[in-house]
């Protein structure tokens, strides 16, 4: 039987009404959202359905909403007697979802952590002063050199190594704009600004990490029941203390998604299920390693297809 990997999406994959077509058929989705709502003191499912004033895209809501959606799909997969995956990985926030599903931390602890994580990230950089951009068609090392060359005392650096030829940069708004222009001048095919509220995975997030460290110190991390490949180094460890340190550093260090998928490939993973809304990660996985088969799970039809095809 081929080895199975699960990947869990991060911010940007949320959408109004996500999982709405599944909730009647799979009541565990409703109960999972109720559990999360009790933790943060807001009706998360109502926010997902109605998205009042764009609240779903505010990072302190986006993060618990996406975590909850992913865990709800995981619980649905287990109830449907889907095979237990051999390895897990999450992109950015998705790493928290993966750690819950691997038994490293409890769901309620994770909801509280990511709710605060979102607040700390928003507080770390005043609205409108940070930025992120996708650089398409340029060597990673070249991007690092260009960012260093145009920083001029500001912060700008690679934030996500998403796939070969697609790297996201983050930092102060002016420095990101300078880096975009410099990358285009140096031969990048495209440099696209991203519509985000905070510049993740760069040095500007260090104050947020310092605050999150206090919260993490109070949370019990256990040895994973399933290996989780972590973002900062593309490797899996079984040591709870190391997992916790890596999760914290991820706030201000780049996501090594290419190395993460190579780690899964080297482990023998042949089929990948995207356990969360959308297909963003499936697209990245196929660009990194086209031989991997990818399956969505965010609708009743997609879930049924995944269950049939990975067994």
Residue pairs with C-beta under 8 A, 6 or more apart in sequence:
1 83
2 270
2 271
2 310
3 86
3 87
3 267
3 268
3 269
3 270
3 271
4 83
4 85
4 86
4 269
4 270
4 271
4 272
4 273
4 310
5 85
5 86
5 87
5 88
5 89
5 264
5 267
5 269
5 271
5 272
5 273
6 74
6 85
6 87
6 88
6 89
6 98
6 101
6 272
6 273
6 274
6 275
7 88
7 89
7 90
7 91
7 94
7 98
7 272
7 273
7 274
7 275
7 281
7 282
7 285
8 70
8 88
8 89
8 90
8 91
8 94
8 95
8 97
8 98
8 101
8 274
8 275
8 276
8 281
9 66
9 70
9 90
9 91
9 94
9 274
9 276
9 277
9 278
9 280
9 281
10 66
10 90
10 91
10 92
10 93
10 94
11 59
11 62
11 63
11 66
11 92
11 93
11 196
11 200
12 196
12 280
13 66
13 276
13 277
13 278
13 280
13 281
14 56
14 57
14 62
14 65
14 66
14 69
14 277
15 56
15 277
15 278
16 48
16 49
16 50
16 51
16 56
17 48
17 49
18 48
18 69
18 277
18 298
19 29
19 48
19 69
19 72
19 73
19 277
19 298
20 48
20 49
21 299
21 300
22 29
22 76
22 298
22 299
22 300
22 303
23 29
23 30
25 300
26 72
26 76
26 79
26 300
28 72
28 75
28 76
28 79
29 72
29 73
29 75
29 76
30 45
32 68
32 71
32 72
32 75
32 107
33 44
33 45
33 48
33 68
33 72
34 45
35 68
35 107
35 108
35 111
36 44
36 64
36 67
36 68
36 107
36 108
36 111
37 43
37 44
37 45
39 64
39 108
39 111
39 112
39 115
40 64
40 111
40 112
40 115
42 61
44 61
44 64
44 65
44 68
47 55
47 56
47 61
47 65
48 56
48 65
48 69
51 57
55 61
56 62
56 65
57 197
58 118
58 122
58 197
59 118
59 121
59 122
59 197
59 198
60 115
60 116
60 118
60 119
60 122
61 118
62 93
62 118
63 93
63 96
63 114
63 115
63 117
63 118
64 111
64 114
64 115
64 118
66 93
66 94
66 97
66 276
66 277
67 93
67 96
67 97
67 100
67 110
67 111
67 114
68 111
69 276
69 277
69 298
70 90
70 94
70 97
70 101
70 275
70 276
71 97
71 100
71 101
71 107
71 110
73 275
73 276
73 297
73 298
73 303
74 97
74 100
74 101
74 275
76 297
76 303
77 273
77 275
77 297
77 303
77 307
80 303
80 307
82 306
82 307
82 310
82 311
83 310
83 311
84 226
85 226
85 273
86 226
86 227
86 267
86 268
86 269
87 226
87 227
87 228
87 229
87 236
87 264
87 267
87 269
88 98
88 101
88 102
88 226
88 227
88 228
88 229
89 95
89 98
89 228
89 229
89 230
89 260
89 261
89 263
89 264
90 96
90 97
90 98
90 99
90 228
90 231
91 160
91 231
91 255
91 257
91 280
91 281
91 284
92 160
92 200
92 201
92 231
92 250
92 255
93 114
93 117
94 276
94 281
95 228
95 230
95 231
95 247
95 250
96 110
96 113
96 114
96 117
96 247
97 110
97 275
97 276
98 228
99 105
99 110
99 221
99 224
99 228
99 243
99 247
100 106
100 107
100 110
101 226
101 275
102 224
102 225
102 226
102 227
102 228
103 222
103 224
103 225
103 226
104 221
104 222
104 223
104 224
104 228
104 240
104 243
105 113
105 219
105 220
105 221
105 222
109 219
109 220
112 215
113 212
113 215
113 216
113 219
116 211
116 212
116 215
117 208
117 212
117 251
120 207
120 208
120 209
120 211
120 212
121 198
121 200
121 205
121 208
121 251
122 197
122 198
123 207
123 208
124 198
124 204
124 205
124 206
124 207
124 208
125 198
125 199
125 204
125 205
127 197
128 173
129 172
129 173
130 170
130 171
130 172
130 173
130 176
130 198
130 199
130 204
131 170
131 171
131 172
131 173
131 176
131 177
131 193
131 194
131 196
131 199
132 159
132 168
132 169
132 170
132 176
132 193
132 194
132 196
132 199
132 200
133 168
133 169
133 176
133 179
133 180
133 191
133 192
133 193
133 194
134 162
134 166
134 167
134 168
134 190
134 191
134 192
134 194
135 143
135 166
135 167
135 168
135 169
135 180
135 183
135 188
135 190
135 191
136 165
136 166
136 188
136 189
136 190
136 191
136 192
137 165
137 187
137 188
137 189
137 190
138 165
138 167
138 183
138 186
138 187
138 188
138 189
140 158
140 161
140 167
142 186
143 158
143 167
143 169
143 179
143 183
144 157
144 158
146 179
146 182
146 183
146 186
147 156
147 157
147 158
147 169
147 171
147 175
147 179
148 157
149 182
150 156
150 175
150 178
150 179
150 182
151 171
151 175
152 175
152 178
154 171
154 172
154 174
154 175
155 171
155 172
155 175
155 199
155 202
155 203
155 204
156 169
156 170
156 171
156 172
156 175
156 176
156 178
156 179
156 202
157 169
157 170
157 171
157 202
157 203
157 254
158 167
158 168
158 169
158 254
159 168
159 169
159 170
159 199
159 200
159 201
159 202
159 254
159 255
160 167
160 168
160 201
160 254
160 255
160 257
161 167
161 254
161 255
161 256
161 257
161 258
161 259
162 168
162 255
162 257
162 258
162 284
163 257
163 258
163 284
163 287
163 288
164 258
164 287
164 288
165 287
166 284
166 287
168 194
169 176
169 179
169 180
170 176
170 199
170 200
170 201
170 202
170 204
171 179
171 199
171 202
171 203
171 204
172 199
172 204
176 193
176 199
179 191
180 191
180 193
181 191
183 191
184 190
184 191
198 205
199 205
200 251
201 250
201 251
201 252
201 253
201 254
201 255
202 252
202 254
203 252
204 252
205 251
205 252
206 251
206 252
208 251
208 252
209 248
209 249
209 251
209 252
212 248
212 251
213 248
216 244
216 247
216 248
219 244
221 240
221 241
221 243
221 244
222 240
223 238
223 239
223 240
224 236
224 238
224 243
227 236
227 238
227 267
228 236
228 243
229 235
229 236
229 260
229 263
229 264
230 236
230 237
230 243
230 246
230 247
230 250
230 260
231 246
231 250
231 253
231 255
231 256
231 257
231 260
232 246
232 249
232 250
232 253
232 254
232 255
232 256
233 246
233 256
233 259
234 256
234 258
234 259
234 260
234 262
234 263
235 263
236 263
237 243
237 246
257 284
257 288
258 288
261 284
261 285
261 288
261 289
261 292
262 288
262 289
264 272
264 292
265 289
265 292
269 292
270 291
270 292
270 293
271 292
271 293
271 294
271 295
271 309
271 310
272 282
272 285
272 292
272 293
272 294
272 295
273 294
273 295
273 296
273 297
273 306
273 310
274 280
274 281
274 282
274 294
274 295
274 296
274 297
274 298
275 297
276 297
276 298
277 298
278 296
278 298
279 294
279 296
282 294
282 295
282 296
285 292
285 294
286 292
286 294
293 309
295 302
295 305
295 306
295 309
295 310
296 302
296 306
297 303
297 306
